[in-house]
Amino acid sequence: MAMCVTDIDDKIIARSKDLKQNYKDLTKHYENEFIEDMKMLNVARPHLYCRVTDYIPQIIQFVKRILDKGNAYTSKDGSVYFDTHKYGMYGKLSTPISNSFHPDKKSPLDFCLWKTAKEGEPFWESPWAPGRPGWHIECSTIASTIFGNSIDFHSGGIDLMFPHHENEEAQSCCYHEVEQWVNYWVYYGHLSLKREKMSKSLKNTISIREFLEKYTANQFRILCLLSNYKNELQFSYDVMDNAIAVLHKIEHFISDCHNYIVGNWDTGNVDESTLFRCLEETKNSVNTALANDFNTAKAMKSLINLINVVNKMLHDPQGSTNTSSTCIPAVAAVLNYTSEILFKFGISNPNAVNDSRMDSVVECLIKFRGAVRNKILGQDVKDKTLLTACDKVRSELSTYGIIIKFCLSRIPKLKLVGVSRNIK
């Protein structure tokens, strides 16, 4: 997986002038901020971050080949434009409409492959004129350099279908001499605030860091999963409250299933055959929903329905007070499937505690136990109740993979030998 990082364009140049800052320093700052934001949202990191300015020689060769094939032309100032009329298959992804008249363009739909630099702007030498790449050619060149003449999946915001992706497809098909360059276009939608798309240009954004001061990455991901990407998603406290409620339902469900499986459950009336049948129906409906244009909203609805069925069985007050061993496999199967789907959706273990925080908690507990035990051993106390309690803590921790050993010297020391990552 590769991600194109646009580190040179008109907006970047204008911003660097306003701030009187080198455009390279400016883009590097925002690139690092973006990467950190994605990490906080638990978004999978691409294998490659590809900066446009690192691919200038390849971009120039890409433009040159399209020119040589007769699918582009140069203007008076040395800029290069793609000839949409000459291509003949323009408009594969959408109905192209453009009011962008330019005296140097043969058609309003023609788009820039190489843009001649104005005075004071960053530029690179080329066979046509000193300048920089056009917007669309960057992604085509970088993707072709890495993946070749065919791409399985290409993603982007739904607003990029036209003109960006339409233009990418056209110029790439010309370059590679193929009828289809991308097999599947995958789009993501936008959050709206007061009926307007959140955008820095509109100055109506809530930063990711501001958002995470109040909410979690899992809550935000649930919010997105509950809505189809093609539908407008209005951001509000109410929709976030709904996402939080859904996540809480999932968290309690996972916890209850674990307790049922290990025998820590007092009520319940689990019907094994009904549960297995419902599980298979859910698997089919989730697969169908995801195969239908990644309809995550419908998939989540099916998953929540399965959770409701299990919850009703587990919390049936008329059920047996003893967990039936014959029903444990059914509950475990539902739990495993639910966990698998949540993992695929990018939901981190809702009941897991951050490893570093868990290590700190364990270390604090061990030190407390050691301090109490040493205090008792240093005194002539007949009542050994606290000492017995400390030994009990040590024994119970061992069942969770936490082993306490002593490194004896002049001063007793505690050493944390191992911490199991299956701590509940």
C-alpha distance (Angstrom), angle and dihedral (degrees) to the residues before:
residue distance angle dihedral
M1 . . .
A2 3.80 . .
M3 3.80 131.4 .
C4 3.78 123.7 -155.1
V5 3.80 113.7 -136.0
T6 3.80 112.9 -158.9
D7 3.78 103.7 -148.0
I8 3.81 97.6 165.4
D9 3.81 129.0 46.5
D10 3.81 141.0 115.0
K11 3.82 95.0 -79.0
I12 3.80 92.9 48.9
I13 3.80 91.4 49.4
A14 3.81 91.8 48.8
R15 3.81 91.9 47.6
S16 3.79 93.6 48.4
K17 3.80 89.4 52.1
D18 3.80 91.9 49.9
L19 3.81 91.5 50.4
K20 3.81 93.5 36.9
Q21 3.78 87.3 -129.7
N22 3.79 130.9 135.8
Y23 3.80 109.1 -98.6
K24 3.83 91.0 -130.5
D25 3.80 92.4 57.3
L26 3.79 90.8 44.9
T27 3.80 95.3 51.6
K28 3.80 93.5 43.1
H29 3.80 90.2 54.6
Y30 3.80 93.0 52.7
E31 3.79 92.7 41.5
N32 3.81 90.9 56.1
E33 3.81 90.8 45.7
F34 3.80 90.8 50.5
I35 3.81 93.0 49.6
E36 3.80 91.1 49.8
D37 3.83 91.5 48.0
M38 3.81 91.3 51.7
K39 3.79 89.7 49.6
M40 3.82 90.9 53.3
L41 3.82 89.4 51.0
N42 3.82 90.7 51.0
V43 3.82 91.6 -118.5
A44 3.80 112.9 162.8
R45 3.79 111.9 -104.2
P46 3.83 116.1 -123.2
H47 3.77 118.5 -119.8
L48 3.80 89.8 -122.9
Y49 3.80 135.8 28.6
C50 3.80 104.8 -158.2
R51 3.80 116.7 -161.6
V52 3.78 115.8 -155.3
T53 3.80 94.1 -135.0
D54 3.82 89.5 59.2
Y55 3.81 90.4 61.2
I56 3.81 103.0 47.4
P57 3.86 95.4 119.3
Q58 3.82 90.8 50.5
I59 3.81 91.0 47.2
I60 3.81 91.7 52.3
Q61 3.82 90.5 51.2
F62 3.82 90.1 47.6
V63 3.81 91.5 53.6
K64 3.81 91.8 44.7
R65 3.80 92.5 54.4
I66 3.81 92.5 50.7
L67 3.81 88.7 49.8
D68 3.79 91.4 49.2
K69 3.81 90.0 52.8
G70 3.81 90.4 54.7
N71 3.81 95.9 -114.6
A72 3.81 95.4 115.3
Y73 3.80 139.4 40.4
T74 3.79 138.9 -159.3
S75 3.79 124.8 -118.7
K76 3.81 128.6 -141.1
D77 3.81 93.2 -92.1
G78 3.81 93.9 50.0
S79 3.80 98.3 -99.7
V80 3.81 117.1 138.5
Y81 3.82 123.3 -135.1
F82 3.79 132.1 -168.1
D83 3.81 113.2 -121.2
T84 3.82 104.5 -132.5
H85 3.82 92.9 -178.4
K86 3.79 92.1 54.1
Y87 3.81 91.1 50.1
G88 3.81 92.2 60.2
M89 3.84 98.0 -163.7
Y90 3.78 98.9 70.3
G91 3.81 113.7 140.2
K92 3.82 100.3 44.5
L93 3.81 94.3 137.5
S94 3.80 101.5 32.9
T95 3.77 145.7 -4.5
P96 3.80 102.2 -83.4
I97 3.80 116.3 -133.4
S98 3.78 122.5 170.7
N99 3.79 134.3 170.0
S100 3.79 91.7 180.0
F101 3.80 101.0 124.0
H102 3.79 116.5 -175.2
P103 3.82 124.6 172.8
D104 3.82 91.5 -135.7
K105 3.81 94.8 52.6
K106 3.81 123.7 88.9
S107 3.81 90.4 -150.2
P108 3.81 133.1 16.8
L109 3.83 86.5 -123.6
D110 3.80 93.8 58.8
F111 3.79 112.1 105.9
C112 3.77 136.2 -154.9
L113 3.80 121.1 -96.9
W114 3.81 96.8 172.2
K115 3.79 123.3 19.7
T116 3.79 121.5 -154.1
A117 3.80 111.2 -126.8
K118 3.78 122.2 -116.9
E119 3.77 121.8 -136.3
G120 3.80 112.3 -68.2
E121 3.82 94.7 15.7
P122 3.82 125.1 119.9
F123 3.80 111.7 -99.0
W124 3.79 145.2 174.3
E125 3.78 126.3 -146.5
S126 3.79 116.6 -106.4
P127 3.84 138.7 167.4
W128 3.81 88.9 -98.7
A129 3.80 108.7 38.5
P130 3.81 139.6 -41.1
G131 3.78 105.3 -79.3
R132 3.78 147.1 104.4
P133 3.82 137.8 -91.5
G134 3.76 123.3 -77.9
W135 3.79 116.7 -115.2
H136 3.82 99.6 -103.8
I137 3.79 99.5 42.6
E138 3.81 91.4 61.4
C139 3.80 95.7 66.9
S140 3.81 94.7 41.2
T141 3.79 92.5 52.1
I142 3.80 96.4 45.0
A143 3.82 93.8 45.3
S144 3.81 91.8 46.5
T145 3.79 91.9 48.0
I146 3.81 91.0 54.4
F147 3.81 104.4 31.2
G148 3.81 105.1 22.8
N149 3.80 129.0 -141.0
S150 3.81 97.5 -22.3
I151 3.81 132.8 47.6
D152 3.79 124.6 -166.4
F153 3.81 98.9 -159.7
H154 3.80 130.8 15.6
S155 3.80 118.0 178.2
G156 3.76 137.1 -168.9
G157 3.78 145.2 130.4
I158 3.78 115.2 -51.0
D159 3.81 89.8 -118.6
L160 3.83 89.1 64.5
M161 3.80 94.6 67.6
F162 3.79 87.6 94.5
P163 2.90 128.1 59.0
H164 3.80 101.6 -6.2
H165 3.80 103.0 48.6
E166 3.79 93.1 33.7
N167 3.79 89.2 55.5
E168 3.80 93.3 43.8
E169 3.79 91.2 53.6
A170 3.81 93.2 47.2
Q171 3.80 98.3 49.5
S172 3.82 93.3 40.7
C173 3.81 92.9 51.6
C174 3.80 88.5 51.3
Y175 3.79 92.9 47.8
H176 3.82 95.4 47.7
E177 3.83 95.0 33.8
V178 3.81 92.4 -126.8
E179 3.80 132.8 131.0
Q180 3.80 93.8 -134.1
W181 3.79 128.4 27.8
V182 3.83 103.6 173.2
N183 3.80 119.7 43.7
Y184 3.81 97.9 -166.1
W185 3.79 129.9 19.2
V186 3.81 111.8 -155.8
Y187 3.80 117.0 -162.7
Y188 3.76 135.2 -168.7
G189 3.79 125.6 -156.7
H190 3.78 132.9 -130.5
L191 3.76 135.8 -109.9
S192 3.77 114.1 -121.3
L193 3.77 128.4 -152.1
K194 3.79 116.6 -160.4
R195 3.81 90.5 -12.9
E196 3.81 93.0 -53.6
K197 3.80 125.7 108.4
M198 3.78 110.7 -110.0
S199 3.79 105.6 -108.2
K200 3.77 136.1 156.2
S201 3.79 88.9 -133.9
L202 3.82 89.4 58.1
K203 3.81 90.9 45.2
N204 3.80 91.9 -135.5
T205 3.78 100.4 115.6
I206 3.78 133.3 127.4
S207 3.78 108.2 -148.7
I208 3.79 119.0 -126.0
R209 3.78 90.3 -119.7
E210 3.80 91.5 52.1
F211 3.80 89.6 48.4
L212 3.81 93.4 50.5
E213 3.79 91.1 53.9
K214 3.81 87.3 71.5
Y215 3.81 104.7 22.0
T216 3.81 139.4 31.9
A217 3.79 132.4 -116.8
N218 3.81 90.2 -113.6
Q219 3.81 91.5 53.8
F220 3.79 91.3 51.0
R221 3.79 92.1 48.2
I222 3.81 91.0 50.9
L223 3.81 88.2 51.6
C224 3.81 90.2 55.2
L225 3.80 93.9 44.1
L226 3.81 91.7 53.7
S227 3.80 91.1 59.5
N228 3.80 130.3 61.4
Y229 3.79 110.2 -119.8
K230 3.82 90.4 -127.8
N231 3.80 91.9 59.9
E232 3.77 123.1 80.1
L233 3.80 110.1 -106.1
Q234 3.77 113.5 -151.0
F235 3.78 112.1 -153.7
S236 3.80 114.3 -137.5
Y237 3.78 139.9 138.0
D238 3.81 89.0 -104.1
V239 3.81 94.9 58.4
M240 3.80 89.6 45.9
D241 3.81 90.3 51.1
N242 3.80 88.3 54.7
A243 3.82 91.5 50.2
I244 3.81 90.3 49.1
A245 3.81 90.9 50.7
V246 3.81 91.3 51.2
L247 3.80 91.7 49.5
H248 3.81 90.8 48.9
K249 3.81 89.4 52.1
I250 3.82 89.4 52.6
E251 3.81 92.7 46.6
H252 3.80 93.4 50.9
F253 3.80 91.0 44.9
I254 3.82 92.4 54.2
S255 3.79 91.4 46.7
D256 3.81 92.7 48.1
C257 3.81 92.3 49.1
H258 3.80 91.4 51.2
N259 3.80 91.1 50.1
Y260 3.80 91.9 47.9
I261 3.80 92.2 50.4
V262 3.83 94.3 51.1
G263 3.81 92.1 44.7
N264 3.80 99.5 -106.6
W265 3.79 94.1 128.6
D266 3.79 131.3 105.8
T267 3.80 104.4 -172.8
G268 3.76 138.8 30.6
N269 3.76 144.6 109.3
V270 3.81 108.2 -144.7
D271 3.79 116.9 -172.1
E272 3.80 103.7 -156.0
S273 3.81 98.2 -164.0
T274 3.81 92.6 47.1
L275 3.79 90.9 48.1
F276 3.81 94.5 50.2
R277 3.80 90.8 46.9
C278 3.81 91.6 49.8
L279 3.80 89.9 47.9
E280 3.82 92.6 55.0
E281 3.81 91.3 46.6
T282 3.80 89.6 51.3
K283 3.81 92.6 49.6
N284 3.79 90.7 52.3
S285 3.80 94.6 46.2
V286 3.83 93.0 46.7
N287 3.81 91.7 49.6
T288 3.80 90.9 47.9
A289 3.80 92.0 49.2
L290 3.80 94.1 49.3
A291 3.81 91.7 45.4
N292 3.81 88.1 54.2
D293 3.81 98.6 74.8
F294 3.82 94.4 -56.2
N295 3.79 94.4 -65.7
T296 3.81 95.4 -172.5
A297 3.81 92.3 167.3
K298 3.80 91.3 62.4
A299 3.81 91.6 42.3
M300 3.80 91.0 53.0
K301 3.80 90.6 48.5
S302 3.81 89.8 56.5
L303 3.80 92.1 46.5
I304 3.80 92.8 49.9
N305 3.80 90.1 48.9
L306 3.82 88.8 55.6
I307 3.80 89.9 49.8
N308 3.81 90.2 51.0
V309 3.81 91.0 52.8
V310 3.81 92.2 51.8
N311 3.81 92.8 44.2
K312 3.80 91.0 53.4
M313 3.80 90.5 52.9
L314 3.80 95.3 44.9
H315 3.79 94.3 47.6
D316 3.80 97.8 43.9
P317 3.85 102.3 130.9
Q318 3.80 90.4 -159.1
G319 3.80 92.1 58.9
S320 3.77 128.7 102.0
T321 3.78 118.2 -74.1
N322 3.81 89.4 -138.0
T323 3.79 123.1 74.9
S324 3.77 109.7 -120.7
S325 3.78 109.8 -131.0
T326 3.81 90.0 -148.3
C327 3.82 90.6 62.9
I328 3.80 97.0 48.6
P329 3.85 93.7 84.3
A330 3.80 90.6 55.3
V331 3.81 93.6 51.2
A332 3.81 90.4 43.4
A333 3.82 90.8 51.3
V334 3.80 91.4 52.7
L335 3.80 91.3 46.3
N336 3.81 92.6 49.6
Y337 3.80 92.7 48.3
T338 3.80 93.0 47.3
S339 3.80 91.2 48.8
E340 3.81 90.7 48.4
I341 3.81 93.3 52.3
L342 3.79 92.6 45.7
F343 3.81 89.6 50.6
K344 3.81 90.9 51.1
F345 3.80 88.8 49.6
G346 3.80 89.4 53.9
I347 3.79 96.7 -110.0
S348 3.78 107.9 147.7
N349 3.81 115.9 -136.8
P350 3.82 100.5 -67.5
N351 3.80 92.6 -150.2
A352 3.79 97.6 41.7
V353 3.78 121.6 108.9
N354 3.79 119.9 -141.3
D355 3.82 108.3 -90.8
S356 3.79 95.8 -127.6
R357 3.80 91.2 48.4
M358 3.80 90.9 48.2
D359 3.81 90.8 51.0
S360 3.80 89.3 52.5
V361 3.80 92.2 49.3
V362 3.81 92.0 49.2
E363 3.80 92.6 47.2
C364 3.81 91.1 49.2
L365 3.82 91.0 50.3
I366 3.81 92.2 49.3
K367 3.80 92.7 49.1
F368 3.81 91.1 49.3
R369 3.80 91.9 50.0
G370 3.80 90.6 47.6
A371 3.79 93.4 49.1
V372 3.81 92.8 50.4
R373 3.81 92.6 45.7
N374 3.81 93.9 48.1
K375 3.80 90.7 48.9
I376 3.80 91.4 53.4
L377 3.82 94.1 44.9
G378 3.80 90.2 51.5
Q379 3.78 92.2 58.5
D380 3.76 133.9 62.9
V381 3.77 95.8 -116.1
K382 3.77 119.9 160.0
D383 3.79 94.7 -166.5
K384 3.78 105.1 78.1
T385 3.82 95.5 179.8
L386 3.81 94.4 116.8
L387 3.80 91.5 45.3
T388 3.79 90.2 52.3
A389 3.81 89.8 48.6
C390 3.82 90.4 52.8
D391 3.80 91.1 51.5
K392 3.79 89.4 49.0
V393 3.82 90.7 53.6
R394 3.81 89.1 51.2
S395 3.80 91.1 50.3
E396 3.81 94.1 47.4
L397 3.81 92.6 48.3
S398 3.80 90.0 54.3
T399 3.80 90.2 62.1
Y400 3.81 87.8 62.2
G401 3.79 94.5 49.7
I402 3.81 96.2 -96.4
I403 3.79 109.8 129.0
I404 3.81 121.0 -169.8
K405 3.80 117.6 -157.4
F406 3.78 132.2 171.4
C407 3.80 125.3 -128.1
L408 3.79 98.7 -155.5
S409 3.80 120.1 -151.5
R410 3.77 130.8 127.8
I411 3.78 88.1 -53.7
P412 3.79 117.4 38.9
K413 3.80 112.3 -118.1
L414 3.77 132.9 -166.6
K415 3.75 122.8 -136.0
L416 3.79 126.2 -167.1
V417 3.78 103.1 -141.0
G418 3.78 101.7 179.3
V419 3.76 142.3 -10.7
S420 3.77 119.8 -158.0
R421 3.80 114.9 -137.0
N422 3.79 89.2 -141.4
I423 3.79 92.1 76.7
K424 3.78 111.9 143.6
